Amino acid sequence: MIFMDVKNRISNKEEIEAMDIVKSAMKNNFDEAVATASIYNAIYMKVVNSKIDSVVYKNDNSGSLFISHDKRVFGSDIPDLNKDNINTNINKIKFLISSLKPKKDYNGIAQGPFKYKPSRHFDQKLKNIDIKDLSDVAYALINTALENKGEKVSGMIVLKCSNYSLATSKDVNVSDKSNSLRISLRVFNKYTSYQEVTASTMLNKINAEKFSKHITDVISSVKTHGRIESSKYDIIYMPAPAANLLESVNYSACVGNIESGNSFFTLKSLGSSVANPDLTIYDDGNVDSAIESSSFDDEGYPTGRNPIIEKGIFKTKLHNYSTAVKYRTKSTGNGGLVNPIPKTLVLEHNKVLKNVDELIKQVRRGILITNVWYTRFSNYLKGDFSTVPRDIAIYIENGEKKFIIKQRDIAEIVGIRIHDNMLRMLNNIEYVADDTIQATSWDAGSYSFVPSILVRGVTVSVI
């Protein structure tokens, strides 16, 4: 049992809690201090050419310290957590903080203590998993793919476990623990490839065989290739690319981004229409089984569910304590010690179809997108962005899959680029499928609970 006691994985280390760091820092007459301390373990099992290639163990004992003094703020990581490094870190801050300019709109951290909802993301079964269990998962992925017309399998299985404490000089002293399993799997055949991620903090929410078969079903569903012309198409985004694009909604709702103009909500007031009336998007800090869930934010303020968009209406800007004071409102539990940060995006829609096949039936001329790459905003203020499809992309005509859009190379990008505006996109999500998962793009670390979505009238250019 590799994670029976996470602390046993860190040998010859002092056991230091976050409050120990805060007490040491506050002896230096700082105004405020926020500290974290964590013990983290992970196992990385790599699959290459349909075989387990390597297993790597990672153990880490680290922390962080945030200080404010006369409206000057400074944050620093403590990579190897011990008393000497804590003292060195504090002395460095004492030397540097006086040279900083005051952050005039900084209003401090939240005053505790607080009551918290119980954390809902620790699974004892996942904690007790052993290396043989992980190997069984890997072989289930590989064998299922090869038995269902996959020709080659690659991927990574990551098991993580951590103990985490946070303390502040404002009467907060709280701890949490978490574990998670993430599987990234890419399956190839002679026509194309498809990579997807399944992840959860609950072992019973991951089914390796079902996940692998889903991937092979998609790449074997069409065998012919073709090319398309630059034009407007209806786009079906599977959950992974939908998550990649929609995570910008919650980032844009953060007050710091709104103030700096790095948000397509900057020119929108609360109460204005910004999306299809059937669409609701939440920022949720403590959603069940979410990998990024916690009952408290970076300053120890309780997290919760905040409607960013509710039935198409812009409802909430995300705040930490300091920005909430500035705008005479309440923190949304999104600290961020200097600026608010988003938590987990959750999407709901009133028009839900049974599955992706039902979405396809709604499309006269469109494209099914399974992955995107290089998503970039050319204008954050307006919401203009572009992205490049990766892996299999399927052209749809009159409600049927017609052909795989020709890739430059089986391991490369599809030869098209998608151009859109986020506010336009939000207004044109007409249907979603009943396939919501904890989704993330193949190369990203943030997670969202989103389904496959159908977006009308998207500009696509051939590259």
BAGUKOL-608598 format. One record per residue (C-alpha): z, x, y; residue in one letter. Coordinates in steps of 0.25 Angstrom, whole numbers, plus 5000, padded with zeros to 4 digits. Example, Ala and Ser with C-alpha at 12.3 -4.5 7.8 and 13.67 -1.06 7.14 Angstrom:
<atoms>
[[5031, 5049, 4982], 'a']
[[5029, 5055, 4996], 's']
</atoms>
This chain:
<atoms>
[[5000, 5000, 5000], 'm']
[[4995, 5008, 5012], 'i']
[[5001, 5000, 5023], 'f']
[[5015, 4996, 5017], 'm']
[[5022, 5003, 5028], 'd']
[[5013, 5008, 5039], 'v']
[[5024, 5017, 5045], 'k']
[[5024, 5025, 5032], 'n']
[[5010, 5029, 5035], 'r']
[[5014, 5037, 5047], 'i']
[[5022, 5049, 5042], 's']
[[5031, 5058, 5050], 'n']
[[5031, 5049, 5062], 'k']
[[5042, 5044, 5071], 'e']
[[5043, 5029, 5071], 'e']
[[5041, 5026, 5086], 'i']
[[5041, 5012, 5092], 'e']
[[5034, 5008, 5104], 'a']
[[5047, 5005, 5111], 'm']
[[5051, 5020, 5109], 'd']
[[5039, 5024, 5117], 'i']
[[5042, 5014, 5128], 'v']
[[5057, 5019, 5129], 'k']
[[5052, 5033, 5130], 's']
[[5042, 5030, 5141], 'a']
[[5051, 5021, 5150], 'm']
[[5061, 5033, 5151], 'k']
[[5051, 5039, 5161], 'n']
[[5052, 5027, 5171], 'n']
[[5039, 5021, 5169], 'f']
[[5038, 5006, 5173], 'd']
[[5033, 5001, 5159], 'e']
[[5029, 5006, 5146], 'a']
[[5021, 5000, 5134], 'v']
[[5021, 5008, 5121], 'a']
[[5015, 5006, 5107], 't']
[[5018, 5012, 5094], 'a']
[[5010, 5010, 5081], 's']
[[5009, 5015, 5067], 'i']
[[4995, 5013, 5062], 'y']
[[4988, 5015, 5048], 'n']
[[4974, 5013, 5043], 'a']
[[4965, 5015, 5031], 'i']
[[4950, 5016, 5033], 'y']
[[4942, 5014, 5021], 'm']
[[4927, 5018, 5023], 'k']
[[4915, 5013, 5015], 'v']
[[4902, 5020, 5015], 'v']
[[4890, 5018, 5006], 'n']
[[4897, 5007, 4998], 's']
[[4909, 5016, 4994], 'k']
[[4923, 5019, 5000], 'i']
[[4920, 5032, 5007], 'd']
[[4934, 5035, 5013], 's']
[[4948, 5030, 5016], 'v']
[[4956, 5035, 5028], 'v']
[[4970, 5033, 5032], 'y']
[[4974, 5033, 5047], 'k']
[[4989, 5033, 5051], 'n']
[[4993, 5033, 5066], 'd']
[[5006, 5032, 5074], 'n']
[[5003, 5030, 5088], 's']
[[5007, 5023, 5101], 'g']
[[5004, 5021, 5116], 's']
[[5012, 5021, 5129], 'l']
[[5008, 5013, 5142], 'f']
[[5016, 5016, 5155], 'i']
[[5016, 5010, 5169], 's']
[[5022, 5016, 5181], 'h']
[[5020, 5011, 5195], 'd']
[[5008, 5003, 5191], 'k']
[[5002, 5016, 5184], 'r']
[[4999, 5014, 5170], 'v']
[[4996, 5023, 5158], 'f']
[[4994, 5021, 5144], 'g']
[[4993, 5032, 5133], 's']
[[4992, 5032, 5117], 'd']
[[5002, 5040, 5109], 'i']
[[4993, 5044, 5097], 'p']
[[5004, 5051, 5088], 'd']
[[5017, 5043, 5091], 'l']
[[5029, 5052, 5092], 'n']
[[5040, 5055, 5102], 'k']
[[5034, 5067, 5107], 'd']
[[5020, 5061, 5109], 'n']
[[5027, 5049, 5116], 'i']
[[5034, 5058, 5126], 'n']
[[5021, 5066, 5128], 't']
[[5014, 5053, 5131], 'n']
[[5025, 5048, 5141], 'i']
[[5025, 5062, 5148], 'n']
[[5010, 5061, 5150], 'k']
[[5011, 5047, 5156], 'i']
[[5022, 5052, 5165], 'k']
[[5012, 5063, 5170], 'f']
[[5000, 5054, 5171], 'l']
[[5004, 5041, 5176], 'i']
[[5008, 5045, 5190], 's']
[[4994, 5049, 5192], 's']
[[4988, 5036, 5189], 'l']
[[4984, 5025, 5200], 'k']
[[4993, 5013, 5199], 'p']
[[4986, 5001, 5193], 'k']
[[4990, 4991, 5204], 'k']
[[4987, 4978, 5196], 'd']
[[4996, 4983, 5184], 'y']
[[5008, 4973, 5183], 'n']
[[5015, 4979, 5171], 'g']
[[5017, 4975, 5156], 'i']
[[5023, 4962, 5151], 'a']
[[5038, 4960, 5151], 'q']
[[5043, 4957, 5137], 'g']
[[5049, 4953, 5128], 'p']
[[5039, 4943, 5122], 'f']
[[5039, 4934, 5110], 'k']
[[5027, 4936, 5101], 'y']
[[5019, 4928, 5091], 'k']
[[5020, 4934, 5077], 'p']
[[5009, 4944, 5073], 's']
[[5000, 4938, 5063], 'r']
[[4991, 4949, 5058], 'h']
[[4999, 4957, 5048], 'f']
[[4996, 4955, 5034], 'd']
[[5005, 4961, 5023], 'q']
[[4994, 4961, 5013], 'k']
[[4985, 4969, 5022], 'l']
[[4997, 4979, 5024], 'k']
[[4999, 4981, 5009], 'n']
[[4984, 4984, 5006], 'i']
[[4982, 4997, 4998], 'd']
[[4970, 5007, 4997], 'i']
[[4965, 5000, 4984], 'k']
[[4964, 4987, 4991], 'd']
[[4956, 4993, 5003], 'l']
[[4947, 4999, 4992], 's']
[[4945, 4986, 4985], 'd']
[[4941, 4980, 4999], 'v']
[[4931, 4991, 5001], 'a']
[[4925, 4989, 4987], 'y']
[[4925, 4974, 4989], 'a']
[[4917, 4975, 5001], 'l']
[[4907, 4985, 4995], 'i']
[[4905, 4978, 4982], 'n']
[[4903, 4964, 4988], 't']
[[4892, 4970, 4998], 'a']
[[4885, 4977, 4987], 'l']
[[4885, 4965, 4978], 'e']
[[4879, 4957, 4989], 'n']
[[4867, 4965, 4993], 'k']
[[4873, 4975, 5002], 'g']
[[4868, 4989, 4999], 'e']
[[4878, 4998, 5006], 'k']
[[4892, 4996, 5012], 'v']
[[4900, 5003, 5022], 's']
[[4912, 5000, 5030], 'g']
[[4927, 5003, 5033], 'm']
[[4940, 4996, 5029], 'i']
[[4951, 4998, 5038], 'v']
[[4966, 4994, 5035], 'l']
[[4976, 4996, 5047], 'k']
[[4990, 4994, 5048], 'c']
[[4999, 4997, 5060], 's']
[[5013, 4995, 5066], 'n']
[[5014, 4993, 5081], 'y']
[[5024, 4992, 5092], 's']
[[5023, 4990, 5106], 'l']
[[5034, 4991, 5117], 'a']
[[5035, 4990, 5132], 't']
[[5045, 4993, 5143], 's']
[[5045, 4978, 5146], 'k']
[[5053, 4973, 5134], 'd']
[[5042, 4973, 5123], 'v']
[[5044, 4979, 5109], 'n']
[[5035, 4973, 5099], 'v']
[[5029, 4978, 5086], 's']
[[5017, 4973, 5077], 'd']
[[5010, 4977, 5064], 'k']
[[4996, 4975, 5059], 's']
[[4986, 4978, 5049], 'n']
[[4972, 4975, 5047], 's']
[[4960, 4977, 5038], 'l']
[[4946, 4979, 5043], 'r']
[[4933, 4980, 5035], 'i']
[[4920, 4984, 5041], 's']
[[4908, 4983, 5031], 'l']
[[4894, 4986, 5033], 'r']
[[4884, 4982, 5022], 'v']
[[4869, 4987, 5021], 'f']
[[4857, 4982, 5014], 'n']
[[4843, 4987, 5015], 'k']
[[4840, 4977, 5026], 'y']
[[4852, 4978, 5036], 't']
[[4867, 4980, 5037], 's']
[[4879, 4972, 5042], 'y']
[[4893, 4977, 5046], 'q']
[[4905, 4968, 5048], 'e']
[[4920, 4969, 5049], 'v']
[[4931, 4960, 5043], 't']
[[4945, 4963, 5047], 'a']
[[4959, 4956, 5047], 's']
[[4974, 4958, 5047], 't']
[[4975, 4949, 5035], 'm']
[[4970, 4954, 5022], 'l']
[[4966, 4940, 5017], 'n']
[[4956, 4938, 5028], 'k']
[[4948, 4949, 5023], 'i']
[[4938, 4947, 5011], 'n']
[[4931, 4959, 5008], 'a']
[[4921, 4953, 4998], 'e']
[[4918, 4941, 5008], 'k']
[[4916, 4950, 5019], 'f']
[[4906, 4960, 5012], 's']
[[4898, 4948, 5006], 'k']
[[4897, 4942, 5020], 'h']
[[4891, 4955, 5025], 'i']
[[4881, 4956, 5014], 't']
[[4877, 4941, 5015], 'd']
[[4873, 4944, 5029], 'v']
[[4865, 4956, 5027], 'i']
[[4858, 4950, 5015], 's']
[[4855, 4937, 5021], 's']
[[4841, 4941, 5027], 'v']
[[4832, 4952, 5021], 'k']
[[4820, 4952, 5031], 't']
[[4819, 4960, 5044], 'h']
[[4813, 4956, 5057], 'g']
[[4813, 4959, 5072], 'r']
[[4815, 4950, 5084], 'i']
[[4811, 4950, 5098], 'e']
[[4819, 4951, 5111], 's']
[[4823, 4937, 5114], 's']
[[4835, 4927, 5115], 'k']
[[4842, 4923, 5102], 'y']
[[4854, 4916, 5097], 'd']
[[4863, 4926, 5091], 'i']
[[4873, 4924, 5080], 'i']
[[4884, 4934, 5081], 'y']
[[4892, 4937, 5068], 'm']
[[4907, 4938, 5071], 'p']
[[4907, 4954, 5073], 'a']
[[4896, 4954, 5084], 'p']
[[4903, 4941, 5090], 'a']
[[4916, 4948, 5091], 'a']
[[4909, 4961, 5097], 'n']
[[4903, 4953, 5108], 'l']
[[4914, 4942, 5110], 'l']
[[4926, 4952, 5111], 'e']
[[4921, 4955, 5126], 's']
[[4926, 4941, 5129], 'v']
[[4940, 4944, 5128], 'n']
[[4938, 4958, 5134], 'y']
[[4932, 4951, 5146], 's']
[[4944, 4941, 5147], 'a']
[[4953, 4953, 5150], 'c']
[[4957, 4953, 5164], 'v']
[[4955, 4968, 5166], 'g']
[[4941, 4967, 5162], 'n']
[[4939, 4955, 5171], 'i']
[[4944, 4962, 5183], 'e']
[[4935, 4975, 5180], 's']
[[4923, 4966, 5178], 'g']
[[4921, 4970, 5164], 'n']
[[4922, 4956, 5159], 's']
[[4912, 4944, 5159], 'f']
[[4924, 4935, 5164], 'f']
[[4926, 4943, 5177], 't']
[[4917, 4933, 5184], 'l']
[[4923, 4921, 5177], 'k']
[[4936, 4913, 5180], 's']
[[4945, 4907, 5171], 'l']
[[4941, 4893, 5168], 'g']
[[4926, 4896, 5169], 's']
[[4916, 4893, 5158], 's']
[[4912, 4906, 5150], 'v']
[[4907, 4902, 5136], 'a']
[[4903, 4890, 5128], 'n']
[[4913, 4879, 5128], 'p']
[[4914, 4880, 5113], 'd']
[[4919, 4894, 5114], 'l']
[[4933, 4899, 5114], 't']
[[4938, 4914, 5114], 'i']
[[4952, 4918, 5113], 'y']
[[4959, 4932, 5114], 'd']
[[4970, 4932, 5104], 'd']
[[4980, 4943, 5103], 'g']
[[4987, 4938, 5090], 'n']
[[4977, 4930, 5082], 'v']
[[4980, 4929, 5067], 'd']
[[4974, 4941, 5058], 's']
[[4968, 4948, 5070], 'a']
[[4968, 4963, 5069], 'i']
[[4971, 4965, 5084], 'e']
[[4982, 4954, 5085], 's']
[[4996, 4957, 5090], 's']
[[5007, 4948, 5095], 's']
[[5008, 4957, 5108], 'f']
[[4998, 4964, 5117], 'd']
[[4999, 4978, 5123], 'd']
[[5010, 4975, 5132], 'e']
[[5018, 4967, 5122], 'g']
[[5014, 4953, 5128], 'y']
[[5012, 4943, 5117], 'p']
[[4997, 4940, 5113], 't']
[[4991, 4927, 5111], 'g']
[[4978, 4919, 5111], 'r']
[[4970, 4918, 5125], 'n']
[[4958, 4909, 5126], 'p']
[[4948, 4918, 5134], 'i']
[[4937, 4907, 5133], 'i']
[[4941, 4893, 5129], 'e']
[[4930, 4883, 5127], 'k']
[[4921, 4891, 5135], 'g']
[[4930, 4893, 5147], 'i']
[[4936, 4906, 5152], 'f']
[[4951, 4904, 5150], 'k']
[[4959, 4917, 5149], 't']
[[4959, 4931, 5155], 'k']
[[4967, 4941, 5147], 'l']
[[4979, 4948, 5153], 'h']
[[4990, 4958, 5150], 'n']
[[5003, 4956, 5158], 'y']
[[4998, 4965, 5170], 's']
[[4985, 4957, 5173], 't']
[[4993, 4944, 5170], 'a']
[[5002, 4947, 5181], 'v']
[[4991, 4951, 5190], 'k']
[[4984, 4938, 5188], 'y']
[[4997, 4929, 5188], 'r']
[[4995, 4925, 5173], 't']
[[5001, 4928, 5160], 'k']
[[4997, 4939, 5150], 's']
[[4988, 4935, 5139], 't']
[[4993, 4945, 5130], 'g']
[[4982, 4955, 5132], 'n']
[[4988, 4968, 5136], 'g']
[[4982, 4978, 5138], 'g']
[[4992, 4986, 5146], 'l']
[[4983, 4989, 5158], 'v']
[[4972, 4978, 5155], 'n']
[[4972, 4966, 5146], 'p']
[[4964, 4968, 5132], 'i']
[[4959, 4957, 5123], 'p']
[[4964, 4954, 5109], 'k']
[[4957, 4946, 5098], 't']
[[4945, 4937, 5102], 'l']
[[4945, 4924, 5095], 'v']
[[4933, 4915, 5096], 'l']
[[4932, 4900, 5094], 'e']
[[4920, 4890, 5095], 'h']
[[4919, 4875, 5094], 'n']
[[4905, 4876, 5087], 'k']
[[4908, 4882, 5073], 'v']
[[4897, 4883, 5062], 'l']
[[4901, 4886, 5048], 'k']
[[4895, 4900, 5047], 'n']
[[4884, 4909, 5052], 'v']
[[4873, 4902, 5044], 'd']
[[4876, 4890, 5052], 'e']
[[4875, 4898, 5065], 'l']
[[4862, 4903, 5061], 'i']
[[4857, 4889, 5059], 'k']
[[4859, 4886, 5074], 'q']
[[4850, 4898, 5078], 'v']
[[4835, 4896, 5080], 'r']
[[4832, 4910, 5084], 'r']
[[4843, 4920, 5083], 'g']
[[4850, 4932, 5077], 'i']
[[4862, 4934, 5068], 'l']
[[4870, 4947, 5073], 'i']
[[4880, 4953, 5064], 't']
[[4884, 4965, 5072], 'n']
[[4883, 4971, 5086], 'v']
[[4884, 4985, 5092], 'w']
[[4884, 4991, 5106], 'y']
[[4889, 4978, 5113], 't']
[[4888, 4982, 5128], 'r']
[[4891, 4974, 5141], 'f']
[[4880, 4977, 5152], 's']
[[4888, 4969, 5162], 'n']
[[4903, 4965, 5158], 'y']
[[4904, 4956, 5171], 'l']
[[4892, 4947, 5167], 'k']
[[4894, 4949, 5152], 'g']
[[4881, 4955, 5148], 'd']
[[4881, 4963, 5135], 'f']
[[4872, 4968, 5124], 's']
[[4874, 4971, 5110], 't']
[[4866, 4977, 5098], 'v']
[[4866, 4970, 5084], 'p']
[[4869, 4979, 5073], 'r']
[[4867, 4977, 5058], 'd']
[[4860, 4964, 5053], 'i']
[[4855, 4955, 5063], 'a']
[[4847, 4942, 5058], 'i']
[[4837, 4935, 5065], 'y']
[[4838, 4920, 5064], 'i']
[[4827, 4909, 5066], 'e']
[[4829, 4894, 5065], 'n']
[[4843, 4895, 5059], 'g']
[[4839, 4905, 5048], 'e']
[[4840, 4920, 5046], 'k']
[[4826, 4926, 5047], 'k']
[[4827, 4941, 5047], 'f']
[[4836, 4954, 5049], 'i']
[[4833, 4959, 5063], 'i']
[[4827, 4973, 5061], 'k']
[[4837, 4984, 5063], 'q']
[[4833, 4998, 5068], 'r']
[[4841, 5004, 5056], 'd']
[[4850, 4997, 5045], 'i']
[[4862, 5004, 5051], 'a']
[[4858, 5002, 5065], 'e']
[[4857, 4991, 5076], 'i']
[[4848, 4979, 5076], 'v']
[[4836, 4981, 5085], 'g']
[[4841, 4971, 5095], 'i']
[[4850, 4970, 5107], 'r']
[[4858, 4958, 5111], 'i']
[[4860, 4955, 5126], 'h']
[[4869, 4944, 5131], 'd']
[[4880, 4940, 5141], 'n']
[[4894, 4937, 5136], 'm']
[[4896, 4924, 5144], 'l']
[[4882, 4919, 5140], 'r']
[[4886, 4922, 5125], 'm']
[[4899, 4915, 5126], 'l']
[[4892, 4903, 5132], 'n']
[[4882, 4903, 5120], 'n']
[[4890, 4904, 5108], 'i']
[[4886, 4891, 5102], 'e']
[[4891, 4891, 5088], 'y']
[[4900, 4900, 5080], 'v']
[[4902, 4901, 5064], 'a']
[[4915, 4898, 5057], 'd']
[[4916, 4913, 5053], 'd']
[[4927, 4919, 5062], 't']
[[4932, 4932, 5058], 'i']
[[4940, 4943, 5064], 'q']
[[4927, 4950, 5069], 'a']
[[4925, 4964, 5075], 't']
[[4912, 4972, 5077], 's']
[[4909, 4983, 5067], 'w']
[[4913, 4994, 5077], 'd']
[[4924, 4987, 5085], 'a']
[[4939, 4986, 5084], 'g']
[[4942, 4973, 5091], 's']
[[4942, 4959, 5083], 'y']
[[4938, 4945, 5086], 's']
[[4939, 4932, 5079], 'f']
[[4925, 4927, 5080], 'v']
[[4914, 4919, 5072], 'p']
[[4899, 4921, 5072], 's']
[[4894, 4915, 5085], 'i']
[[4880, 4910, 5089], 'l']
[[4876, 4914, 5103], 'v']
[[4863, 4907, 5109], 'r']
[[4852, 4914, 5117], 'g']
[[4856, 4929, 5116], 'v']
[[4846, 4939, 5121], 't']
[[4841, 4949, 5111], 'v']
[[4832, 4961, 5113], 's']
[[4825, 4970, 5103], 'v']
[[4828, 4985, 5104], 'i']
</atoms>
